[in-house]
Amino acid sequence: MVIPDNVSSDEYMTTFIYEKNGLKKEFTVENYPADDTTWKFVDQKSSLIKEGMSLQYMISAFLQVMMKILHRKVLNNPGYTFLMISKS
C-alpha cells in the first residue's frame, strides 16, 4: 500500500549517549561530538515527538477495502448469509 504524500508520518527525536572520562552525556544529531574522538559511543534512544497519521491511514484504508469485499459478498449471495461478530 502506498501512503499519499499528504499523510504525515511519525516524528522521532534521536538522542546519542557518549562517555568521556567516566562522564556520560546525551547529545542530539545537531550537537554530537563528531570531531572529538575522545568521546566513546555508549547507546542511543529514540522518542516519539509527534504521532503521524500513516498507521491510522493504513488501518482505515484496509478496513474500507474489507468492508467493500464483505458488502459485495453479502449482497451478491443468492442464499442466506450469517455474520458472527465477536470481540474475541
Residue pairs with C-beta under 8 A, 6 or more apart in sequence:
1 58
1 61
1 62
3 9
3 54
3 57
3 58
4 57
7 52
7 53
7 54
7 57
8 50
8 52
8 53
8 54
9 52
9 53
9 54
10 48
10 50
10 51
10 52
10 54
10 55
11 48
11 49
11 50
11 52
12 46
12 47
12 48
12 49
13 28
13 46
13 47
13 49
14 28
14 29
14 44
14 45
14 46
15 26
15 27
15 28
15 44
15 45
15 46
15 47
16 26
16 27
16 28
16 29
16 32
16 41
16 43
16 44
17 24
17 25
17 26
17 27
17 41
17 42
17 43
17 44
17 45
18 24
18 25
18 27
18 32
18 33
18 39
18 40
18 41
18 42
19 25
19 39
19 40
19 42
20 36
20 38
20 39
20 40
24 42
25 39
27 33
33 39
73 81
74 81
74 83
